[in-house]
Amino acid sequence: MANKGWDEFEIGAMLRSFDGKIDECSAFTPQRDRNYSQNNSHVASVADWRLIKPVFNKDYCIDCQFCWIYCPDVSIISRDKKLIGVDMDHCKGCGICVEVCPTNPKSLLMFPEQADEETELANWPAKDEEK
């Protein structure tokens, strides 16, 4: 696909985030080395204007992949059908990942942008006992 400006795409055009397979991008691969599509805004970071962020607690994750499926910004990093993290350069803090998480307690929770992740993980909510 030729590079186009935002106003040159046809109505309904699908813009893919990556060229090739999405699973070729390891979480440990630097962002600059990922195989992003030329039509992707991969160089635009939203980290400086996001107010809340998701924090991931792997101890509660059941790898259902709901967060990965529903994330509108391809910010959930999953490898071999296992959630391994969140791409904070592209996450806008919408909270959809938290809303679709089925675990109890949720494996993703939203916290203020300045929150320390280690502190939040240490104070993670306990499981709600159903009566």
C-alpha positions as CSV (number, residue, x, y, z in Angstrom):
1,M,0.0,0.0,0.0
2,A,1.4,3.4,-0.9
3,N,1.9,5.9,1.8
4,K,-1.1,8.2,2.0
5,G,-2.2,11.2,4.1
6,W,-5.0,10.8,6.5
7,D,-7.4,12.5,4.1
8,E,-6.5,10.4,1.1
9,F,-7.9,7.0,2.2
10,E,-11.2,5.8,0.9
11,I,-14.2,5.6,3.3
12,G,-14.1,2.2,5.0
13,A,-10.4,1.6,4.3
14,M,-8.8,-0.9,6.7
15,L,-5.5,0.2,8.0
16,R,-3.4,-2.7,9.4
17,S,-1.1,-2.0,12.3
18,F,1.6,-4.4,11.2
19,D,2.9,-5.7,7.9
20,G,3.0,-9.5,8.0
21,K,2.0,-11.5,11.1
22,I,1.4,-9.6,14.3
23,D,3.1,-12.4,16.4
24,E,6.4,-11.6,14.7
25,C,6.8,-8.7,17.1
26,S,8.2,-9.8,20.4
27,A,7.5,-7.8,23.5
28,F,11.2,-7.7,23.9
29,T,11.8,-6.4,20.4
30,P,12.3,-2.6,20.6
31,Q,9.5,-0.6,19.2
32,R,11.7,0.8,16.4
33,D,12.4,-2.8,15.2
34,R,8.8,-4.0,15.1
35,N,7.3,-4.5,11.7
36,Y,4.7,-1.7,11.8
37,S,2.8,-0.8,8.6
38,Q,3.8,2.5,7.0
39,N,0.2,3.7,7.5
40,N,0.4,3.2,11.3
41,S,1.0,6.0,13.8
42,H,3.7,3.9,15.5
43,V,6.0,6.9,16.0
44,A,3.2,8.9,17.9
45,S,3.4,8.2,21.6
46,V,0.3,9.0,23.7
47,A,2.2,8.4,27.0
48,D,2.5,12.1,27.6
49,W,-1.3,12.8,27.6
50,R,-2.8,9.7,29.1
51,L,-4.3,10.3,32.6
52,I,-4.9,6.7,33.7
53,K,-3.1,3.5,32.7
54,P,-3.8,-0.2,33.0
55,V,-1.6,-2.2,35.3
56,F,-1.3,-5.9,34.6
57,N,-1.2,-8.6,37.3
58,K,-0.1,-11.8,35.8
59,D,-1.1,-13.8,38.9
60,Y,-4.8,-13.4,38.1
61,C,-4.7,-13.7,34.3
62,I,-6.3,-16.7,32.7
63,D,-5.1,-15.8,29.2
64,C,-8.6,-15.5,27.8
65,Q,-7.3,-12.9,25.3
66,F,-10.4,-10.7,25.7
67,C,-8.2,-7.6,26.4
68,W,-6.1,-8.3,23.3
69,I,-9.2,-8.8,21.1
70,Y,-11.0,-5.7,22.3
71,C,-8.1,-3.2,22.6
72,P,-8.8,-0.5,20.0
73,D,-5.1,0.5,19.9
74,V,-3.3,-2.9,19.6
75,S,-1.7,-2.0,22.9
76,I,-2.0,-5.4,24.5
77,I,1.1,-7.5,24.0
78,S,0.3,-11.2,23.7
79,R,2.7,-14.0,22.7
80,D,1.7,-17.7,22.2
81,K,-1.8,-16.8,23.4
82,K,-0.5,-15.4,26.7
83,L,-0.8,-11.8,27.8
84,I,2.7,-10.5,28.6
85,G,2.2,-6.8,28.9
86,V,0.8,-3.5,27.7
87,D,2.5,-1.2,25.1
88,M,2.3,2.0,27.1
89,D,3.5,4.1,24.1
90,H,0.2,3.4,22.3
91,C,-2.3,2.8,25.2
92,K,-4.7,5.7,25.5
93,G,-6.1,4.6,28.9
94,C,-9.6,3.9,27.7
95,G,-10.1,1.0,30.1
96,I,-11.7,-1.4,27.7
97,C,-9.2,-4.1,28.7
98,V,-10.3,-3.8,32.3
99,E,-14.0,-3.9,31.4
100,V,-13.7,-7.1,29.4
101,C,-11.5,-8.9,31.8
102,P,-13.5,-11.8,33.4
103,T,-11.2,-12.7,36.3
104,N,-12.0,-12.1,39.9
105,P,-10.2,-9.9,40.8
106,K,-9.4,-8.5,37.4
107,S,-6.0,-9.1,36.1
108,L,-5.9,-5.5,34.7
109,L,-7.0,-2.5,36.7
110,M,-6.8,1.2,35.9
111,F,-4.6,3.5,38.0
112,P,-3.5,7.2,37.8
113,E,-0.7,7.6,35.3
114,Q,1.8,8.5,38.0
115,A,1.0,5.4,40.1
116,D,3.9,3.1,40.9
117,E,3.2,-0.3,39.4
118,E,5.0,-2.3,42.0
119,T,3.1,-0.5,44.8
120,E,-0.3,-1.1,43.0
121,L,0.6,-4.8,42.5
122,A,1.4,-5.2,46.2
123,N,-2.0,-3.7,47.1
124,W,-4.0,-5.6,44.5
125,P,-7.6,-6.4,45.6
126,A,-8.4,-9.8,47.1
127,K,-10.8,-12.2,45.4
128,D,-14.4,-11.4,46.1
129,E,-16.1,-14.3,47.7
130,E,-19.5,-15.0,46.3
131,K,-22.2,-15.9,48.8
